[in-house]
Amino acid sequence: MIVPQDLKHWRKIIRAELLGKRAAVAREKHHEWNEIITALIISGFPMLRQMTVSLYWPFQGEFDPRYAIRHFREGGAVAALPVVIEKRAPLQFREWWPGVATSKGVFDLPVPEGTRVVVPDAMLIPPVGFDARGFRLGYGGGYFDRTLATITPQPLKIGVAYELSRLETIYPQTYDIPLDFIVTERCIYHNASAGLEPIADPQRAAELAAKLLSSRHPAAEFSSPPCYGREVGYWEGKPPSVKPGD
């Protein structure tokens, strides 16, 4: 693989192109994709109801994870938002729930105030772009890779993106950490030994995720019960119009 001579500049150009594509998506299509991805996350990763899960506040047309997180919180999950403490340092994760006091952080995104600091068992991560081997192109700050390098055992890393964000390669470097799964409006992808592998049945994703978690947390059990897709309630009170497998 021939790496661009100025990889940083190449990534900057590609990042701008992908952000432009994402911004151009019509509102109706964006909402449709969000519904599909939300339903896939709920049905493909039911064990998140038992875990501490980090989300992110949607920014620049990203998938909105708050609807899925509401479902998992109703089942007992602890939700947390990332906090930038200082440049070139790992992120901190603070517990979050709707209505908690927040202040403005980086990009004016909300940061929970006065809540406990937690370590996530699973993370919903928003790539600007992702490649065929599950590597993520971010915004360029390196915060997620720097953070993941400090967490042992590794959390379940679930990227959430749109198909238009897919690349053949990001030319990964030693500091780039691949995602375990990526969920798009098309399907759930499992990052297998040969690269991203589409999974037709969300129940299969649940089995693979439970197996992966058990290998990282030998003393714990992570179940993969039947699909809970029909139980999700949206913040607007509207159920998803697209169900897993449709």
N, C-alpha and C positions, 0 to 999 in steps of 0.2 A: 504494500500500500504506500503510495507516494503522498507524503504529507505536504500541504501547501507551505511554501517557504516562510510566509508570514501567517502562521496559523491564527494568531490573535486577530489580525485584520480580516482574514477570511471568515472567521466566526462572527465578527461584527457585521459584515455585509449580509451573511446568511440570516443572522438574527433579525436584522432590519426587514429583510424580505419576508420572513415568516410572520413577523408582527404585523406587517402590512396586509398579508393575506388574511390573518385572523381578524383584523379590524374591519375588513371589507365584507365579512359574513353578514348577511341580512339578519335582522333581529329575530324574525320568525324561525329561520333555520338554526340560529344559535340556540333558541329556546328548545327546538325539537331535539337537537343533539344533546343538550343538557339533560333532557328527560331520559333519553336512551342510556346515556352514560350513568346517570344516577341509578336507574333500574339495574344495570349490569353490576355496578359496585355492590349494591345491596344483595343481589342474588349470588354474586360470585365470591363475596368475602363476608359471610354471615358471622364468622368468628370475631369480627371487629366489635361486636356487641359486648364482648368480654374483656376488651383491651383499652389501653390508653392510646388514643389516635390523634396524631397531629394533622391539622388541616391548614389552609391558608385563606386569606381574604382575597377574593377574586379581583384581578387587576388586568387591565388592558385586554379585555375579551377572553380571559381564561375561563375554563369550566368552573362553575360555581359548586363547590363541594358541600355547602351548608345544608342542603336538603338531605343528602345522604347522611351527614353527621347527625342531623336531628333524629333520624331513624335509629342510628346506633346508640345515641345517648338515651333514647327512650327505652332501649334494651339493657342499659347499664354501663355503656362505655363512658370513659372520661375523654373529653376533647381538649385539645391544647393548640394555641397559636404560637408560631415562631416569633422570636424577638431578637433583633440585631442589638447586641450589647456594645460592640465596637467593631471597627473595620478589621478584616482579615482574622476574625476570631469565630469560633463555632457559635451557632445560634443557641439561644436559650428557649425553652418551651414552657409557657405558662398556661395553666388551666383556664379554659374559656367556656362560657355558656351564654345564651341570649340574655341580654340585659345587664351583664357584668360591666362594671366601670372600666372604661378604656381611655387611653390617651393616644395622640398621634405619633406614629413611629416613622420609619423610612417610607417614602412615597406617600406619607399621610395615612398609611394603613393603620387600623386600630391595634393597640397593644393592651392586653389586660393589665389592670392595676391592682396590686395587692393580692393576687391569687398565687397559689403554690406553684413552684417550679417542678416539672415532671420530666421523665424520660419516656418518650413514646415507644410503644411496642410495635406500632405500625405508623406509616407516614403516607399521606396523600400528597404527592409532589407534582407541581405543574411545569412540565417542560415547555420551553419555547419551541424546541424541536427535539425529535428523538430519532435514533437510527436503527438499522436492522439488527443490531446486537444489544439493543436496550440501553444504549448510552444516551444521556440527556444533555441537550444544549440549553443552558440557563440564560440568565440576564447578564452574566459576565462577572458577577461578584465572587463566585466560588463558595458561597455560604453553605449550600446543601452538601457539596462534596467534602468540605472542611468539617462539617458537623458529623456526617456519616462516618468519617475516618476516626472519630473519637468515641463512637457508641459500640459497646460490646456487651452482649451479642448484638448482631445487626438487627434492626427492626425490619418488618415486612415493608418493602419499598414499592409503592403502587403509584406509577405515573398516570396522570390523567390529561389527555390531550385530544386534539382533533386529527383526523387523517391528513389534513392539509399540512400538518406540522412534521410529517415523516420525511426523513432523509435517508440516503443510502448509508452514509457514515458521517460522524462528526469529527473523524480522525482522533479517536480517544487517546489521551495521554495517561501516564501512570497515576495521576491524581483523579482521573475521572472514574466514578463508581457506577456500575450498571444498575438499572432498576430490576426488580424481580418480576413485576407485571406492568403492563401498560394497558389502560382502558381507553378506547376511543368509541366514536359513534358506530364503528363497524363491529367491534368485538372486544373480548379480553384477549390480550397477548400474554403468553407465558414466555419468559426469557429462558429458553432451554439451552443445551450445550451448543447447538448449531445456530442459535440466534432466536429471534422472535418467532413464536409458533402460535397461530390463531387457535383459539379454543371455541368450539361451537356451543358447548354446553356449560353454562355457568357453574353447575354442580361439579364439573371436572376441575374448574378453576379453584373451587372451594377445597377440593381434595388435595390439589397440588399445594395450595397455600398452607393448609393444615400440616401437611407433611414437611414443608420447608420450615415452618415455625417450630415443629417438634424437634427437628434436627438442630435448631439453634437454641432451643430451650428444653433440654432433655427431661427436666423435672416437671414440666407443665404439660397440660393437655389442651389442645385446641380443636374443638369439634367443628364439623362441617355439616350442620343440620340442613333440612330442606329449604328451598328458596323462600325468602320473606318479601319478595318483590311486591306482592299485592298489599302489604301492610304499610308501605311508606306514605307519609302525609307531607305534603308540600307546605311551605310557610304561608302560601296564599290559600291553603285549604283545598288545593286541587290535586287529585291523584294523578299519577303518571298515565299518559294516554298510550304509551308504548311499554309493553312488558317484555322481560327478558325472553329471548327466543323468537320474538316477532320479526 
